[in-house]
Amino acid sequence: MIVTEKRFFDPEILGVTWIPGELILVGARPECGKTSYVLGNCIVAGTKGLIPVAYFMPGGNMFKIANRVLEMTVGESANKDDNNLPINTPEYPLYIDCTSHLTIEYLVDRIFHMVKEYGVKMVVVDYLQEVNGSVFSAGTKEMEMKSILRLMKNLAEALDLVVIVTSQLSENVQWSNQTPQVKDILYVPFAEDLCDQIVLIKSMGVPGGAYQLILPKGFSFYDGEYGGMIINAVLDKEKGYLRKADKLFGDDGHVSQEDPMYKWYLSDADNEWHFGFLDSSGMGWEITISPCVESENNEFDIDVDSWDGTRISIASCESGDDMDLLKAFALREARRRFPDVEIPEKQ
C-alpha cells in the first residue's frame, strides 16, 4: 500500500468540510453547475493550487477544461492574449484525464499512479454514471454504482485522499424546479450510507445565476451540527463559479433587493416583520415577529428560523403596542443566543 505524507491542510470550500479519507458526492440536474462547482469552488478557490489534484472527466476536452480553470483563476483576462495575464498567475498542479469509456479498473490504477508519482491529495470524478463498473457483474445499475462508490471510499481512506464524485439526478427532477433530495441521485438510492458528505445543487432558474446548495449530509467533523443546511449562492460572473449570497432569496428565487439582510422589513400579506442574518457557520437565519394566533389583542410571537428548518422560539404573545421596542427586544435576544456573531442593523 502507498503511504502518503500527511500535512495539515484546511482549505475553505463552499459547502464542503475538508477531511482526508472522506467521499463527497455532488449532484445536480444537467447544466446546473456540477462542473463549475468542482472546478471553481473546490479546486481553484478551494485548493488554490497548494496541493496536487487529479481530475477525471470521461470523454471531456482537456484544452477546454484547462482554459476554464484559467478563466476561473484570473477572470475575464484569460480570454485575452498572454500579455494581459497577471504575472503571478498560479500554475495549478492539476492532472486532467479525459479518457473515454472510463472503467473502474483504469480509474483505480491511475489514482494509485498519481498518488505515487505526483503526490495527489484530492481526486475528482466528473461524473459517476460515466464510470464503467461492469467488472463487478452487479446485475443492476444501482448495485454497480454502489460498488464503485464503496471502492472510491476505500481508496479515500487508504490513501488519505479527499474524493469528490459528481452525479446526475433521476428523471423526476431532471427538468423540474423541485428541490432535489438524496433519493433523487441517479442509481444511488442509499447515498447517505455510502458517502460522508453530499452537496445537491439547485438552480433557481432566474437571470443572474442564483443557486442553492442543499447539504443533506456533511460537516461530519462537527458531528453533524451543521448537516442539513442550505446555502444560498450566486454566480460570480467574473470567475464563473459560485459565491455565497449576501442577501436572502425571495420565494421566486431572486436575491431580494428590497428585503436585504440586517434590515427589518414588513410582509404586508400576513403583517409579519422579518430580519435576516448569517451565523458563524454561514447558515442563514430569519427573525419573524408574527401576530399571535392565540390572542385577540395586539400581541405577537417572536421566532428565529434557519434555512434548513430549525426553529428557535424567543417569545409568545408579546405586546405589539410599540413595534420598535419589540424589534429591539427581538434583536437583543438573537444577539444573546448567537454571541459569536455580529448582527448589525441597517437603517
Rosetta blueprint (number, residue, H / E / L):
1 M L
2 I L
3 V L
4 T L
5 E L
6 K L
7 R L
8 F L
9 F L
10 D L
11 P L
12 E L
13 I E
14 L L
15 G L
16 V E
17 T L
18 W L
19 I L
20 P L
21 G L
22 E L
23 L E
24 I E
25 L E
26 V E
27 G E
28 A E
29 R L
30 P L
31 E L
32 C L
33 G L
34 K H
35 T H
36 S H
37 Y H
38 V H
39 L H
40 G H
41 N H
42 C H
43 I H
44 V H
45 A H
46 G H
47 T H
48 K L
49 G L
50 L L
51 I L
52 P L
53 V E
54 A E
55 Y E
56 F E
57 M L
58 P L
59 G L
60 G L
61 N L
62 M H
63 F H
64 K H
65 I H
66 A H
67 N H
68 R H
69 V H
70 L H
71 E H
72 M H
73 T H
74 V H
75 G H
76 E H
77 S H
78 A H
79 N H
80 K L
81 D L
82 D H
83 N H
84 N H
85 L L
86 P L
87 I L
88 N L
89 T L
90 P L
91 E L
92 Y L
93 P L
94 L E
95 Y E
96 I E
97 D E
98 C L
99 T L
100 S L
101 H L
102 L L
103 T E
104 I H
105 E H
106 Y H
107 L H
108 V H
109 D H
110 R H
111 I H
112 F H
113 H H
114 M H
115 V H
116 K H
117 E H
118 Y H
119 G L
120 V L
121 K L
122 M E
123 V E
124 V E
125 V E
126 D L
127 Y L
128 L H
129 Q H
130 E H
131 V L
132 N E
133 G L
134 S H
135 V H
136 F H
137 S L
138 A L
139 G L
140 T L
141 K H
142 E H
143 M H
144 E H
145 M H
146 K H
147 S H
148 I H
149 L H
150 R H
151 L H
152 M H
153 K H
154 N H
155 L H
156 A H
157 E H
158 A H
159 L H
160 D L
161 L L
162 V E
163 V E
164 I E
165 V E
166 T E
167 S E
168 Q L
169 L E
170 S L
171 E H
172 N H
173 V H
174 Q L
175 W L
176 S L
177 N L
178 Q L
179 T L
180 P L
181 Q L
182 V H
183 K H
184 D H
185 I E
186 L L
187 Y L
188 V L
189 P L
190 F L
191 A H
192 E H
193 D H
194 L H
195 C L
196 D L
197 Q E
198 I E
199 V E
200 L E
201 I E
202 K E
203 S E
204 M L
205 G L
206 V L
207 P L
208 G L
209 G L
210 A E
211 Y E
212 Q E
213 L E
214 I E
215 L E
216 P E
217 K E
218 G L
219 F L
220 S H
221 F H
222 Y H
223 D L
224 G L
225 E L
226 Y L
227 G L
228 G L
229 M E
230 I E
231 I E
232 N E
233 A E
234 V E
235 L E
236 D L
237 K L
238 E L
239 K L
240 G L
241 Y L
242 L E
243 R E
244 K E
245 A L
246 D L
247 K L
248 L L
249 F E
250 G L
251 D L
252 D L
253 G L
254 H L
255 V E
256 S L
257 Q L
258 E L
259 D L
260 P L
261 M L
262 Y L
263 K L
264 W L
265 Y E
266 L E
267 S E
268 D L
269 A L
270 D L
271 N L
272 E E
273 W E
274 H E
275 F E
276 G E
277 F E
278 L E
279 D L
280 S L
281 S L
282 G L
283 M L
284 G E
285 W E
286 E E
287 I E
288 T E
289 I E
290 S E
291 P E
292 C L
293 V L
294 E L
295 S L
296 E L
297 N L
298 N L
299 E E
300 F E
301 D E
302 I E
303 D E
304 V E
305 D E
306 S E
307 W L
308 D L
309 G L
310 T L
311 R E
312 I E
313 S E
314 I E
315 A E
316 S E
317 C E
318 E E
319 S E
320 G L
321 D L
322 D L
323 M H
324 D H
325 L H
326 L H
327 K H
328 A H
329 F H
330 A H
331 L H
332 R H
333 E H
334 A H
335 R H
336 R H
337 R H
338 F L
339 P L
340 D L
341 V L
342 E L
343 I L
344 P L
345 E L
346 K L
347 Q L
